Amino acid sequence: MKNSKELKELRSDLIGELESIKLVAENEERDLTKEENENMDSILTKIDDNDVAITRAEKVENNLKLAAASTGAKVSSVNTDKATRGWSLFKAVNEIRNGGQLTGLEAEMHQEAQNEARKGLQGIGLPSFMTEKRTIDQGNSAIAPVSVGAYVDSLQASGLYNRVGVQDLGTVAADTVLPIAGGSTVAWAAENNATADTGADFGKVTLTPKRITGVANLSNVILAQNGPAAEAAVMRDMGRNMATQIDAAMFASANVANAPGCIVGTAGTLTFTESAAGGAAGAASDALEAIQTIANNHGLDGNLAFVNNWALYSALKSGTQVSGVYPAYVDDKLMGYDGYFSSATGTAGGPPITSADGLFGDFSRVYMATFGPSNILVDPYTNANSNEVRLVMNNHMDWGVASGASFVKYTTVL
């Protein structure tokens, strides 16, 4: 992970490339060629991606500075790109299961994780910068270790919460309280009249650590091979399963034990009287009414999307929009908005399923945070009779909804 200074230097270089292309065409008194236009488009895309990375890097750096100021801890000066090269899960596991201690880069990263946690950390520690979302530079395969990179990529690709536009705050050092403004008023006034008190009312969303844990049983034979492909497969599977459990809690129709609260469980979540028609006509009618409900209460802005149970897929695919002009769900759009499906949302009956739940709203009003580093515990004893080593990965996270009125929940009869 490059720091903000390095990313800004990269931005300057990219702008320099744009200026060079433009200058050549101007000196030759001609329009840009097709190839030059394509090169400029490619550079502009890189600049946009880099700007996103700069914003994220600055946010991470500011959070680390604030955490250090409040706790007296030192901000790590580790070069994260360099630090993660060559990190090996299997090497770390083999060192611990054989009764030894971590050495080399694995020991350094474990110490970084301990510094971040500000307390003793068992097993194999992974500092947060190794497991956060990343922008992949195809020209630099050493940006992240193969195994951890596979975990992060799988977590990003598999998690529906990543695709709907949930606001990821990254890693925070302590409980996070988000001030939420509401109830403010704006009015026109004569030039010399006193400004009326807008009466802004600040509520809050508090995020506190909730533990999510995954287990992987590895054959000692695979560990002995110490191959990067096997490492990547293990971490990819762990990332995919973590993402599945996050989705299962976030999009559930009722709160899941020990997990952060589900979106539709937020106080103030909107409802409406669903269609009695059932089937394709009812599914299309309910989707349209969900949009109207949000429009009336929240406005149609933000990261608006549908998340419906898979049981509604067929009905929505064959249903018609408004006056029967075209299907309700086409090209991954439901009534013109991003339409996603998840088995996490609820159903009734079955077989056959008699009704299924849907959700529509502004997912930019959902805030998610991770707390501290990850760690992997190595247990060589539980499955010893099966010639396996058990790995237990622990993460802590939470999410919260800024306004229940940003979402509407409904149940469609099938």
C-alpha positions in Angstrom: 0.0 0.0 0.0 1.6 3.2 -1.2 1.4 6.2 1.1 -0.4 9.4 0.0 2.9 11.2 -0.9 3.9 8.4 -3.3 0.5 8.3 -4.8 0.5 12.1 -5.4 3.9 11.8 -7.1 2.4 9.1 -9.3 -0.5 11.4 -10.2 2.0 14.2 -11.2 3.8 11.7 -13.5 0.5 10.7 -15.1 -0.5 14.3 -15.8 3.0 14.8 -17.3 2.3 12.0 -19.7 -1.0 13.7 -20.7 0.7 17.0 -21.3 3.4 15.3 -23.5 0.8 13.7 -25.7 -1.0 17.0 -26.1 2.2 18.9 -26.7 3.3 16.6 -29.6 0.0 17.1 -31.4 0.1 20.9 -30.9 3.7 21.2 -32.2 2.7 19.2 -35.3 -0.5 21.3 -35.6 -2.8 18.3 -35.9 -5.6 16.5 -34.0 -4.8 13.6 -31.8 -4.6 10.3 -33.5 -6.8 7.3 -32.5 -3.9 5.8 -30.6 -3.1 9.0 -28.8 -6.8 9.4 -27.8 -6.8 5.8 -26.5 -3.6 6.5 -24.6 -5.1 9.6 -23.0 -8.3 7.7 -22.0 -6.1 5.0 -20.4 -4.1 7.6 -18.5 -7.3 9.4 -17.3 -8.6 6.1 -16.0 -5.4 5.6 -14.1 -5.6 9.1 -12.6 -9.2 8.5 -11.5 -8.2 5.2 -9.8 -5.2 6.9 -8.3 -7.3 9.7 -6.9 -9.5 7.1 -5.1 -6.3 5.5 -3.7 -5.0 9.0 -2.5 -8.2 9.7 -0.6 -8.1 6.3 1.1 -4.4 6.6 2.0 -5.0 10.0 3.5 -7.9 8.7 5.5 -5.8 5.8 6.8 -2.9 8.1 7.7 -5.2 10.6 9.4 -6.8 7.8 11.5 -3.4 6.4 12.5 -2.3 9.9 13.6 -5.4 10.4 15.6 -5.1 7.0 17.2 -1.4 7.7 18.0 -2.3 11.1 19.5 -5.0 9.7 21.8 -3.0 6.6 22.9 0.6 7.7 22.8 1.3 4.8 20.4 3.8 5.3 17.5 2.6 5.2 13.9 4.4 2.5 12.0 7.0 3.6 9.5 6.9 0.3 7.7 7.0 0.5 3.9 3.9 -1.6 3.3 4.7 -2.6 -0.3 8.1 -3.8 0.6 7.0 -5.4 3.9 4.5 -7.8 2.3 6.8 -9.2 -0.3 7.4 -12.9 0.3 5.1 -13.2 3.4 4.2 -16.9 3.6 1.3 -18.4 5.5 2.6 -21.9 5.3 6.1 -20.9 6.5 4.5 -19.2 9.5 2.3 -22.2 10.3 5.2 -24.7 9.9 7.3 -22.6 12.3 4.6 -22.6 15.0 3.4 -26.2 14.6 6.9 -27.4 15.0 7.2 -25.7 18.4 9.4 -22.8 17.1 8.9 -19.1 16.8 8.2 -16.9 13.8 11.3 -15.7 12.0 12.0 -13.2 9.2 9.2 -11.2 7.6 6.5 -13.2 9.3 8.0 -12.2 12.7 8.2 -8.6 11.6 4.5 -8.5 10.5 3.4 -10.2 13.7 5.2 -7.5 15.7 3.5 -4.8 13.6 0.1 -6.5 14.4 1.0 -6.5 18.1 2.0 -2.9 18.0 -1.3 -2.1 16.3 -3.3 -4.1 18.9 -1.2 -2.6 21.7 -1.4 -6.0 23.5 -0.1 -9.5 23.2 -1.4 -11.3 20.1 -1.4 -15.1 19.8 -0.6 -17.1 16.7 0.2 -15.3 13.5 -0.6 -11.6 13.5 -1.5 -9.8 10.3 -1.4 -5.9 10.5 -4.5 -4.2 9.1 -2.7 -2.9 6.0 -2.2 -6.4 4.8 -5.9 -7.3 4.8 -7.5 -4.0 3.8 -9.1 -3.4 0.4 -6.4 -2.7 -2.3 -6.1 -1.3 -5.7 -4.2 -3.8 -7.7 -1.2 -2.7 -9.9 -0.9 -5.3 -12.6 2.6 -4.1 -13.3 3.8 -5.0 -9.7 3.0 -8.5 -8.7 4.8 -7.9 -5.3 2.2 -5.4 -4.1 0.9 -8.0 -1.7 1.9 -11.6 -0.8 0.2 -14.2 -2.9 -1.7 -15.8 0.0 -2.9 -12.6 1.6 -3.7 -11.1 -1.7 -5.9 -14.1 -2.6 -7.8 -13.6 0.7 -8.4 -9.8 0.1 -9.3 -10.3 -3.5 -11.8 -13.1 -2.6 -13.3 -11.0 0.2 -13.8 -8.1 -2.2 -15.2 -10.1 -5.1 -17.4 -12.5 -3.1 -19.0 -9.9 -0.7 -22.3 -8.5 -1.8 -21.8 -5.7 0.7 -18.8 -4.5 -1.4 -20.9 -4.3 -4.5 -23.9 -2.4 -3.2 -21.9 0.6 -2.0 -21.6 0.2 1.8 -19.2 2.9 3.2 -16.0 1.1 4.4 -14.2 3.2 7.0 -11.2 0.9 7.0 -9.5 -0.1 10.2 -10.1 1.9 13.4 -8.3 1.6 16.7 -11.2 1.9 19.1 -15.0 2.2 19.2 -16.2 4.6 16.5 -19.0 7.1 17.0 -20.4 8.6 13.8 -22.3 11.9 14.2 -25.5 11.8 12.1 -27.1 15.1 11.3 -30.9 15.3 10.9 -33.8 17.7 11.3 -31.9 20.8 10.0 -33.9 23.5 8.1 -32.9 26.0 5.5 -35.0 29.1 4.5 -34.7 32.3 2.5 -34.4 35.5 4.5 -34.4 39.3 3.9 -30.9 40.8 3.7 -30.8 42.3 7.2 -33.0 39.9 9.1 -31.5 37.6 11.7 -30.7 34.0 10.6 -33.2 31.5 12.1 -31.7 28.7 14.1 -31.7 25.6 11.9 -32.0 23.3 14.8 -29.7 20.7 13.5 -30.1 17.6 15.6 -27.1 15.3 15.7 -27.7 11.7 16.5 -25.0 9.0 16.4 -24.2 5.5 15.2 -21.7 3.7 17.5 -19.6 0.9 16.0 -18.1 -1.6 18.4 -16.0 -4.8 17.7 -17.9 -8.0 16.9 -15.8 -11.1 16.4 -16.0 -13.1 13.1 -13.9 -16.3 13.0 -13.1 -18.9 10.3 -11.6 -22.3 10.6 -9.5 -24.2 8.0 -8.1 -27.7 8.4 -4.9 -28.2 6.5 -3.2 -31.5 5.7 0.4 -31.8 6.9 1.3 -33.1 3.5 0.1 -29.8 1.9 1.9 -27.8 4.5 5.2 -29.7 3.8 5.0 -28.7 0.1 4.9 -25.0 1.0 3.6 -24.1 -2.4 2.2 -20.6 -3.2 -0.7 -22.0 -5.2 -1.9 -24.1 -2.2 -1.5 -21.0 0.1 -3.6 -18.9 -2.3 -6.3 -21.6 -2.4 -6.6 -21.7 1.4 -6.7 -17.9 1.8 -9.1 -17.5 -1.1 -11.5 -20.0 0.4 -11.2 -18.3 3.8 -12.0 -14.9 2.2 -15.0 -16.3 0.3 -16.4 -17.8 3.5 -15.9 -14.7 5.5 -17.7 -12.6 2.9 -20.6 -15.1 2.9 -21.0 -14.8 6.6 -20.9 -11.0 6.5 -23.6 -10.9 3.8 -25.7 -13.5 5.8 -25.8 -11.1 8.8 -26.1 -7.8 7.0 -28.9 -8.7 4.6 -30.8 -11.1 6.9 -34.4 -10.5 7.7 -33.7 -10.7 11.4 -30.6 -10.2 13.6 -28.0 -13.0 13.6 -26.7 -14.0 17.1 -23.3 -12.3 18.0 -23.2 -10.5 14.7 -23.8 -6.8 13.9 -27.4 -5.9 13.4 -29.1 -6.6 10.0 -30.0 -3.5 7.9 -33.8 -4.1 8.1 -33.6 -4.4 11.8 -32.7 -0.7 12.1 -35.3 1.5 13.8 -37.3 3.5 11.3 -36.9 1.1 8.4 -39.8 1.8 6.0 -42.6 -0.6 5.0 -45.6 -0.5 2.7 -48.6 -2.6 1.9 -47.4 -5.3 -0.5 -49.4 -6.4 -3.6 -51.8 -9.2 -3.1 -51.4 -10.3 -6.8 -48.5 -12.6 -6.2 -46.1 -14.0 -8.8 -44.6 -11.9 -11.5 -47.1 -9.1 -11.4 -46.9 -8.9 -7.6 -43.1 -8.9 -7.7 -42.9 -6.0 -10.2 -45.6 -4.1 -8.3 -43.7 -4.4 -5.0 -40.4 -3.3 -6.6 -42.1 -0.2 -8.0 -43.8 0.6 -4.7 -40.4 0.2 -2.9 -38.9 2.9 -5.2 -41.9 5.2 -4.6 -41.6 4.7 -0.8 -38.0 5.7 -0.8 -38.6 8.6 -3.1 -41.3 9.9 -0.7 -39.2 9.6 2.4 -35.5 9.8 1.4 -35.2 10.9 -2.1 -33.8 8.9 -5.0 -30.1 9.7 -4.5 -27.1 7.9 -3.0 -26.1 4.3 -3.7 -29.6 3.0 -4.4 -30.0 -0.7 -5.0 -32.3 -3.7 -4.5 -31.3 -6.9 -2.6 -33.9 -9.6 -3.1 -34.1 -13.2 -2.1 -33.1 -15.6 -5.0 -36.7 -17.0 -4.8 -37.8 -13.8 -6.5 -35.4 -14.1 -9.4 -37.8 -15.9 -11.8 -40.8 -13.7 -11.0 -38.8 -10.5 -11.5 -37.2 -11.8 -14.7 -40.6 -12.6 -16.2 -42.4 -9.7 -14.6 -43.1 -6.4 -16.5 -42.3 -2.9 -15.6 -45.2 -0.4 -15.2 -47.4 -0.9 -18.3 -45.8 -4.1 -19.6 -43.3 -2.4 -21.9 -40.3 -4.4 -20.8 -39.1 -6.9 -18.1 -38.8 -5.6 -14.6 -35.3 -7.1 -14.2 -33.0 -6.9 -17.2 -29.2 -6.4 -17.6 -28.8 -6.6 -13.8 -31.1 -3.7 -13.3 -34.4 -3.8 -11.5 -36.7 -1.0 -12.4 -33.6 0.9 -13.6 -31.7 0.4 -10.3 -28.9 -2.1 -9.5 -30.6 -5.4 -8.6 -28.8 -8.0 -6.5 -30.0 -11.3 -5.1 -29.0 -13.1 -1.9 -30.0 -16.2 0.0 -29.5 -14.2 3.2 -32.9 -12.4 2.9 -35.8 -14.4 4.3 -38.4 -16.7 2.8 -41.6 -18.4 4.1 -43.0 -21.8 3.4 -41.2 -24.4 1.3 -41.2 -26.4 -0.6 -42.6 -24.6 -2.4 -41.6 -21.2 -1.1 -44.7 -19.1 -0.6 -43.1 -15.6 -0.1 -39.7 -14.0 -0.2 -38.3 -10.8 1.2 -36.8 -7.8 -0.6 -34.9 -4.7 0.4 -34.4 -1.4 -1.4 -32.5 1.7 -0.3 -29.4 3.9 -0.1 -26.4 1.7 0.9 -24.2 4.7 1.3 -26.0 5.2 4.6 -24.4 1.9 5.9 -21.0 2.4 7.6 -18.6 -0.5 8.2 -15.4 -0.6 10.2 -12.7 -3.1 11.1 -11.0 -3.1 14.5 -7.3 -3.8 14.8 -5.3 -6.5 13.2 -6.3 -10.1 12.2 -4.7 -13.1 13.8 -4.5 -16.8 12.9 -4.2 -19.4 15.7 -2.4 -22.6 14.9 -3.8 -25.7 16.5 -1.7 -28.8 15.7 -3.5 -31.1 18.2 -7.3 -31.1 17.6 -7.0 -33.0 14.3 -3.7 -34.7 14.8 -5.3 -38.1 14.3 -6.3 -37.0 10.8 -2.8 -35.7 10.1 -4.2 -32.1 9.9 -3.4 -28.7 11.4 -6.4 -26.5 12.3 -6.1 -22.8 11.6 -8.5 -20.3 13.3 -8.7 -16.8 11.8 -10.1 -14.0 13.9 -11.3 -10.6 12.8 -13.3 -7.9 14.5 -15.8 -5.6 12.7 -19.1 -3.8 12.9 -21.5 -1.9 10.8 -24.4 0.5 11.4 -27.1 2.3 9.4 -27.2 6.1 9.7 -30.9 6.3 9.0 -33.5 3.5 8.9 -35.7 5.7 6.6 -33.0 5.2 3.9 -34.4 1.6 3.4 -37.7 -0.1 2.8 -38.3 -3.8 3.4 -41.1 -5.8 1.9 -42.3 -9.4 1.4 -43.6 -10.5 -2.0 -46.1 -13.3 -2.3 -45.1 -16.0 -4.8 
